[in-house]
Amino acid sequence: MDTDVLVVGAGPTGMTAANELLLAGVSTVLADRLPQRSALSRAGGVQSRTLEALDQRGLLEPLLASGDHPVGAGHFAGIRLPVGSTAHPRPPWRSVPQVVLEGFLEQHLAAHGLTVRRDHELTRLAQDPDGVTATFANGRTVRARYLVAADGAHSAVRSLLKAAFPGRAGTATTIAADVRLSGEDRPAAHTRSADGHWAAVFPLGTDHRGRPLSRLAMGGPGRSLPRDVPVTEEEVRDGLRAVFGERVGLRELCYARRITNASRQVARYRHGRVLLAGDAAHVHLPLGAQGMNTGMQDAFNLGWKLGATVRGWAPTGLLDTYHTERHLAGAAVLRNVRAQSLLMDWTGTGDPDVTATREIFTALARLPEVGRFLGDLMAGTATRYPMPDSGSHPLLGLPVPDRRLGPARLHELLRTGRGVLLDPDGALADIAAPWTDRVDRVDRVDRVGCGDQVGCGYRSDQVGCGDRSGRAAATEPMLIRPDGYVCWAAATPESLRRSFTSWFGEPNPAGG
């Protein structure tokens, strides 16, 4: 074997997967067909759940410090949601252009010894009982135990696998562009004219020259052109005039493309030793920061499970739960995006029935309970994974909210890439002992150390500073997976043993 895992595709999904695998102690090769990193920002927003996951790896603070990344306004189909409209406190989503995020992740990986192998276009793929052999157009081959396909909507891996990709082909297009605008400083996030033309404008922070940059999406009657027709400056100016009149103008068109409403999802995320993630597994209209974030969440879910499988401690069936959990999550995203596109009337039909439905839905979104439901949906925090035989706690299967435990925050305890058992009363030590090589038990915060591992944001000699009597007394007992999801909470000791075995494998009599 040349490596444990080959990741094909160095976009946000592929680089997130590579970081998770490094954190798990698994050798990884990351290959991409492009000779250099793309300068195009196909996505522009990082949702709350992705921000939490980055925080759990010590990556959020340095990412936000890398430039001007303004707080974004949550919306569903362009309908603005109240600030803080989630069931649990979450960080608001941030405007981070995909090109900036990719550059940040690539630099982070390089600092830990993993450099992207560029100009590697996959042409052949072969599996056998022991591994996968990938052949590239440049004549090189890589032999790996597993392969992660993160190579985008036109995935070569998916094509070579002949993987079933059911769904709906694109029936219309709209324009997405990175622009500098003149006139109003901040036009409304989603604006529609009386004749059905619409535009959505969101801040992206500043460009490399420090100038304000915005993401613009626009459409309407007669604006659905074939995807391969170039977007012109005059076309964008005309679209802005149709919606804003002379109030908003185009100063500079930095990048533009046509996107379709295709909606597809692979039937299986796992094909033997090949696992598909991101746009290789699902494509949809990019509305509400759903596309890139769904792919990165695929990677956070897959990374620790694949790492456990390679390292040899994964319980039977753990890797298959990647498909079980993320196929359901992906299908839910496709549903919410289709609903958004209908409510937006993004092709500009002007259907009065759609207008009436949107007016009623807008009124419903102002109700606190509905606002929280939609807020969690768009924040990526509504996904609840099935956790069999673990009780009925309200947090079970959901991402754990951050909280301060003495001198440390809960998210900081996950930076090792290991599981975490919160044991505030110290009563679960004997149960946890056989899994201490895979799970950190936390009763006193000053016992926790994360060593010198990838993604760690603080040194082990800093742990235990501050209030040395700070116990997690206000926290319920809770078992948290490496990806930050609660897999057991405040239930019986017997069910805790079963949860340990279900997620972290057979007990090790020698412990850690």
ROVOZA-841972 format. One record per residue (C-alpha): residue number from 1; x, y, z. Coordinates in steps of 0.2 Angstrom, whole numbers. Layout:
N
NUM:X:Y:Z
...
***
This chain:
512
1:0:0:0
2:6:18:-4
3:-6:25:9
4:-20:20:20
5:-33:32:12
6:-33:41:-5
7:-44:57:-5
8:-48:62:-23
9:-53:80:-24
10:-45:95:-14
11:-61:106:-11
12:-68:109:6
13:-75:92:7
14:-59:83:3
15:-48:94:13
16:-59:92:28
17:-59:73:26
18:-40:73:25
19:-38:83:41
20:-50:71:50
21:-40:56:44
22:-23:65:49
23:-31:68:66
24:-35:49:67
25:-17:45:64
26:-21:38:47
27:-9:40:32
28:-17:50:18
29:-14:56:0
30:-24:70:-6
31:-25:72:-25
32:-34:84:-37
33:-36:86:-55
34:-32:104:-56
35:-14:110:-58
36:-17:124:-45
37:-31:129:-33
38:-46:137:-41
39:-49:155:-39
40:-68:154:-40
41:-79:155:-25
42:-93:143:-29
43:-99:145:-11
44:-100:160:1
45:-107:155:17
46:-102:144:32
47:-117:138:42
48:-117:137:61
49:-115:118:62
50:-99:119:51
51:-92:133:62
52:-95:122:77
53:-86:108:70
54:-71:119:65
55:-71:125:83
56:-70:107:89
57:-54:105:79
58:-46:122:84
59:-48:129:66
60:-62:142:69
61:-53:156:77
62:-38:156:65
63:-51:155:50
64:-60:170:56
65:-44:179:60
66:-39:177:41
67:-49:191:35
68:-66:201:36
69:-79:187:37
70:-96:196:42
71:-110:188:51
72:-123:183:39
73:-142:184:41
74:-151:167:41
75:-165:165:28
76:-176:152:21
77:-180:155:2
78:-175:173:5
79:-187:175:20
80:-176:182:33
81:-176:173:50
82:-175:181:67
83:-158:182:74
84:-155:168:86
85:-169:157:79
86:-162:140:84
87:-167:129:98
88:-149:130:106
89:-137:144:106
90:-126:142:90
91:-114:154:81
92:-122:164:67
93:-116:159:50
94:-102:168:42
95:-98:174:25
96:-82:165:20
97:-79:163:1
98:-75:145:-4
99:-58:151:-11
100:-53:158:6
101:-59:143:15
102:-49:131:3
103:-33:142:5
104:-35:141:24
105:-37:122:24
106:-23:119:12
107:-11:129:22
108:-16:120:38
109:-14:103:30
110:3:108:23
111:9:114:40
112:5:96:46
113:15:88:32
114:1:85:19
115:3:93:2
116:-10:92:-11
117:-4:82:-26
118:-10:92:-41
119:-13:89:-59
120:-19:71:-55
121:-34:68:-65
122:-42:51:-61
123:-44:39:-76
124:-45:22:-69
125:-51:14:-53
126:-50:-4:-48
127:-55:-13:-31
128:-50:-29:-24
129:-53:-37:-6
130:-38:-28:1
131:-38:-11:-7
132:-41:1:-21
133:-29:6:-36
134:-31:23:-44
135:-23:27:-60
136:-21:45:-66
137:-19:54:-83
138:-1:58:-79
139:4:40:-78
140:5:39:-59
141:-4:26:-48
142:-9:26:-30
143:-13:10:-20
144:-23:13:-5
145:-34:3:8
146:-48:15:5
147:-53:29:-7
148:-64:44:-2
149:-72:52:-18
150:-74:71:-15
151:-72:76:-33
152:-87:86:-36
153:-103:86:-45
154:-95:79:-61
155:-86:65:-50
156:-74:54:-60
157:-75:42:-46
158:-94:41:-47
159:-93:39:-65
160:-80:25:-65
161:-90:16:-51
162:-106:17:-62
163:-115:22:-46
164:-133:25:-47
165:-137:43:-46
166:-156:45:-46
167:-165:62:-45
168:-170:76:-57
169:-160:84:-71
170:-158:102:-71
171:-173:111:-80
172:-168:129:-79
173:-153:140:-74
174:-150:156:-64
175:-134:167:-62
176:-122:167:-47
177:-109:180:-47
178:-96:188:-36
179:-97:207:-39
180:-93:224:-32
181:-109:235:-32
182:-112:254:-33
183:-127:263:-25
184:-135:256:-10
185:-122:250:2
186:-132:235:7
187:-147:231:-4
188:-160:219:4
189:-154:201:5
190:-168:195:-7
191:-178:208:-18
192:-191:204:-31
193:-199:216:-44
194:-217:216:-48
195:-214:207:-65
196:-205:192:-57
197:-187:197:-58
198:-177:194:-42
199:-160:197:-35
200:-152:191:-19
201:-136:200:-12
202:-125:194:2
203:-109:202:9
204:-93:191:6
205:-81:202:16
206:-67:210:6
207:-57:205:-9
208:-38:203:-10
209:-37:222:-12
210:-48:226:4
211:-63:231:-6
212:-81:225:-2
213:-86:210:-11
214:-104:203:-13
215:-112:187:-19
216:-126:190:-31
217:-139:178:-37
218:-152:183:-50
219:-166:176:-61
220:-183:179:-68
221:-193:178:-84
222:-182:174:-99
223:-166:173:-89
224:-164:154:-90
225:-151:151:-103
226:-141:135:-107
227:-127:132:-94
228:-113:134:-106
229:-118:151:-112
230:-106:164:-104
231:-113:177:-92
232:-109:194:-98
233:-107:211:-89
234:-122:218:-98
235:-133:203:-93
236:-129:206:-75
237:-132:225:-77
238:-149:222:-85
239:-154:210:-71
240:-149:223:-58
241:-159:237:-67
242:-174:225:-68
243:-174:223:-49
244:-167:239:-42
245:-169:252:-56
246:-155:264:-55
247:-152:262:-36
248:-139:248:-38
249:-126:247:-51
250:-112:235:-56
251:-94:241:-53
252:-85:225:-56
253:-90:207:-61
254:-76:196:-53
255:-84:179:-57
256:-100:172:-64
257:-108:156:-69
258:-125:148:-72
259:-131:136:-60
260:-145:123:-62
261:-159:116:-51
262:-153:98:-54
263:-157:88:-39
264:-149:71:-37
265:-142:59:-24
266:-132:43:-25
267:-141:28:-20
268:-126:22:-9
269:-113:32:-1
270:-102:17:1
271:-96:5:-13
272:-85:-7:-5
273:-68:2:-1
274:-74:18:-10
275:-84:31:-1
276:-93:46:-9
277:-94:63:0
278:-100:81:-5
279:-106:85:-22
280:-99:68:-28
281:-114:61:-18
282:-127:74:-19
283:-131:89:-30
284:-144:103:-29
285:-147:121:-31
286:-135:130:-19
287:-148:140:-8
288:-145:146:10
289:-127:139:12
290:-132:121:10
291:-120:114:-3
292:-103:116:3
293:-108:114:21
294:-117:97:18
295:-101:91:10
296:-90:96:25
297:-102:88:37
298:-101:72:26
299:-82:73:29
300:-83:76:48
301:-95:61:49
302:-84:50:39
303:-67:54:44
304:-67:47:62
305:-76:31:56
306:-64:28:42
307:-49:31:54
308:-56:19:67
309:-58:6:53
310:-40:8:47
311:-34:8:65
312:-43:-8:68
313:-54:-3:83
314:-70:1:74
315:-85:-10:79
316:-93:-21:66
317:-104:-10:54
318:-97:7:60
319:-92:12:43
320:-109:8:36
321:-117:20:47
322:-109:34:37
323:-121:30:23
324:-136:27:35
325:-133:44:43
326:-127:55:29
327:-139:48:16
328:-154:54:27
329:-146:70:30
330:-142:73:11
331:-160:68:7
332:-167:81:19
333:-156:95:12
334:-162:91:-6
335:-180:92:1
336:-177:109:9
337:-169:116:-6
338:-183:111:-18
339:-195:119:-6
340:-185:135:-6
341:-184:135:-25
342:-203:133:-26
343:-206:147:-13
344:-194:159:-22
345:-201:156:-39
346:-183:157:-45
347:-188:155:-63
348:-199:170:-62
349:-216:162:-67
350:-226:174:-58
351:-238:161:-52
352:-251:169:-41
353:-253:153:-31
354:-234:153:-27
355:-235:171:-22
356:-250:168:-10
357:-241:153:-3
358:-225:163:0
359:-235:177:9
360:-243:164:21
361:-226:156:24
362:-218:172:28
363:-231:175:41
364:-228:158:48
365:-209:161:49
366:-212:175:61
367:-219:163:74
368:-205:158:87
369:-207:139:86
370:-207:140:67
371:-193:152:66
372:-183:140:77
373:-187:125:66
374:-182:134:51
375:-166:141:59
376:-160:124:65
377:-164:118:47
378:-153:131:39
379:-140:131:52
380:-136:112:49
381:-141:108:67
382:-157:100:64
383:-150:83:59
384:-153:70:72
385:-144:54:70
386:-152:38:76
387:-144:32:92
388:-152:15:96
389:-154:9:114
390:-147:24:122
391:-162:32:130
392:-173:47:125
393:-163:62:131
394:-167:78:120
395:-149:80:115
396:-147:62:110
397:-141:61:91
398:-139:80:90
399:-123:90:90
400:-118:94:108
401:-119:113:112
402:-104:121:118
403:-102:126:136
404:-89:131:148
405:-82:117:160
406:-71:126:172
407:-56:134:163
408:-60:124:147
409:-75:124:134
410:-83:108:129
411:-78:110:111
412:-60:112:116
413:-61:94:123
414:-65:87:106
415:-49:93:98
416:-40:77:100
417:-52:69:88
418:-56:56:102
419:-73:53:110
420:-77:62:126
421:-87:55:141
422:-93:69:153
423:-94:61:170
424:-97:76:182
425:-100:65:197
426:-85:54:194
427:-96:38:195
428:-93:31:178
429:-74:28:179
430:-75:9:180
431:-87:8:165
432:-76:19:155
433:-59:11:159
434:-58:-2:145
435:-61:12:132
436:-48:25:139
437:-37:22:123
438:-51:29:113
439:-62:40:124
440:-57:54:136
441:-67:54:152
442:-69:71:160
443:-74:74:178
444:-61:87:183
445:-56:98:169
446:-38:99:175
447:-36:80:170
448:-39:83:152
449:-24:85:140
450:-24:85:121
451:-6:82:118
452:2:88:102
453:-10:82:89
454:-16:89:72
455:-30:103:75
456:-25:106:93
457:-27:124:98
458:-18:123:115
459:-4:114:123
460:-5:100:136
461:5:111:149
462:-9:124:148
463:-22:112:154
464:-27:113:172
465:-24:132:173
466:-37:143:181
467:-50:136:193
468:-42:119:198
469:-58:115:208
470:-69:118:192
471:-79:102:190
472:-92:99:177
473:-105:98:191
474:-118:108:181
475:-117:95:166
476:-126:79:164
477:-117:63:161
478:-115:62:142
479:-105:52:129
480:-100:62:114
481:-93:55:97
482:-77:62:89
483:-88:72:77
484:-97:81:91
485:-113:71:91
486:-121:65:108
487:-123:46:107
488:-128:43:126
489:-134:55:139
490:-140:53:157
491:-146:35:155
492:-142:19:163
493:-124:12:166
494:-129:-4:156
495:-134:7:141
496:-118:17:143
497:-108:0:141
498:-118:-4:125
499:-115:13:118
500:-97:12:121
501:-97:-5:112
502:-108:2:98
503:-97:17:94
504:-80:13:100
505:-78:-6:98
506:-74:-20:110
507:-67:-15:127
508:-48:-16:130
509:-45:-25:146
510:-29:-16:148
511:-37:1:146
512:-27:16:140
***
